[in-house]
Amino acid sequence: MNKKPLYLKEILAFISKRPSTISKTEIINLIDAEDKILAQNIYSKIDLPPFKNSAVDGYALLKKDLNKRQKKINKNRIAAGDIGTSKILDGEVIRIFTGAKMPSNSNTVVMQENTNVVDVELSLLKIPLYGDNCRQKGEDISKGSLVLKKGSKIDSRNLNLIAAIGCNKVKVYSSLKVGFFTSGNELVKPTIKLKNSKINNSNYYLLSSLLNKNYIDKKFLGNLPDNSVKIKTKILSQIPKYNLIITTGGASVGDEDHLIDTLKNNGKIFFWRAAIKPGRPIAIGKIKNTYIVCLPGNPVSVQLLFAFVVRPLILKLIGSPMLKITSEKIKTDFSMVKKTKRLEWLRVSKKLINNEYFISRYPKQGSGMISSISYSDGVVEIPENINLIKKGDVFDFYDFDKLFI
């Protein structure tokens, strides 16, 4: 176990070396496969497009007739789905529609808006280049080519590609079984009638939402009381059932934080504490074959650590490559002093000033300030070695719309 807080890059390096814990696979219908992880490479058994076809509504013509202004219109027409192969005669054009199979001796289509038609005669208003508006067989995907690699996540960007090459079933890894606990005697179901020192258990709803993925089989395991014996009993009873167990709260250094002792005494702790604000008291360990992630109790820490640490871990455990979280470089419109030797995620809003984007710091930055997520556009990441932020400095900005998808 680490004796000093780890930097984020050290945590991610650890995660990158985790092997998949899921070996079981299943063949499922493509319609049910969104968010699943491919368990095999997919190669195309057909060309895409499967035949030469028109990209527009217009008229197909011969290469040698490109520069002839006047042409005769063939009485036939070719629509998408028509059976058979047509040929064009010298000096002729043939009416063709988008997606229709091209005549075997033509590779060019002139758009209908670039023509003038009088009776059976067509005049070119604009002379096309050879090959214009013709999609060649296999120009998108060629037969036998690798379409998607094993470990790829199936999503809206590639579902239609899989269907287009003729696959209606796919082999995927079974879902990762994830159980999650909240913890603390103070937590209750949401109510406006809070008594004494009770608070609403928002982390239950937050984690349930974050884990709502097709590659995850999630279950809420209850709220852990501040009692070492009960925590140990509840955690150990669930170990055989899950690949990963996530807890929130009870992982710092207080007298009532018994999760670390349970993990240390019954398994192993890979690391505990991170050089991150918010999110310092995070621990990752293992009991038997089950990974345990102990997150802080503050909701902001839970949400940001899930995005930057937990989700990459989950994807590695299901056999998917490390998630690359995209950012953009944006200038700050504020100045502040920060401690060195720790990374900070500041909640910020993005605004356009004189055609240039800037980020503005949300006034409430505490890890318990839930509004800082709700009312901001994203976070700016301030590296460990920075201790002074000046207005106009450029840092990585992570948009919540991309961070929490």
TADA-V213100 format. One line per field, one symbol per residue. phi: phi as a letter, one per 20 degrees, with the letter a starting at -180 (. if undefined). psi: psi as a letter, one per 30 degrees, with the letter a starting at -180 (. if undefined). burial: + if it has 24 or more other ideal C-beta (glycine too) atoms within 12 Angstrom, else -. A space follows every 10 residues. Layout:
BEGIN
phi: ???
psi: ???
burial: ???
END
This chain:
BEGIN
phi: .fecgefgff ffffffefff dddfcbdcfg fdegmfdfdb fddfececff bfbeeberce begfdgeefd beeffebcdg nfeocecdeg mdccfbdgnf ffgfdcccce fffeccdcld dddeebffef ngmceegmfe cegnffebeg nfeebffcgf ffffenedcc ecffffecdc ddbpfeecfg bedfdldfcf effgffffff eecfecddbf dodefebfff fgfffffegf ecebcdccnm cecffeeeff ffffecbbdf bbnceccepg edccbbcldd fcddefefgf fgfffffecf fgfgfffene fgfeeeccec fedbcadcfe mbecdefcdd ceclmcecdd fffddffeef ffefddercd edffeeccdd gnfdcfddfg fefdf
psi: kkflkkleee eeeeefgklk fjfkllklke fgfkflkkgl kkkkglkjlf lklkflkbkk llefgegjek lkkkflljlk fkklkllklk gllkkklkfl klkfgkgkkk kffglkkjcg kkkkfkkllk fkgkkkkgfe kkkflkeklk fkkkafffef eeefggkfkl klklkkjkkk klkkffklkk lfikkbgllk iffeeeeeef gilfgkjlkk gakklijeee eeeeeeffef fkfkkklklg gbglfgifee eeeeffblke lkkkikklge ikkkakjcgk kkjjllfkee eeeeeeefee eeeeeefggl lkkjkklkkk klglllklkl gkkkjkklkk lkjhgkklkk kkfjglfgie ffeeglfakk jjlefkfkkk kfkklkkjke ffeg.
burial: ----++++-+ ++-++--+-+ ++-----+-+ --+++++++- -+-+---++- ++++++++++ ++--++---- ++++---+-- -----+-+-- -+++++++++ +++--+++++ ++-++----- -+-+---+-- -++++----- +-----++-+ ++++---++- +++-+-+--+ ++++++++++ ++++--+--- --------+- ++++-+++-+ +-++++++++ +++++--+-- ++-+++-++- -+++++++++ ++----++++ ++++-++-++ ++++++++++ +++++++--+ ++++++++++ ++++++++++ ++++++++++ -++-+----+ ++++---+-- -+++++++++ ------++++ ++--+-+--+ -++--+++++ +++--+--+- --++++++++ --++-
END
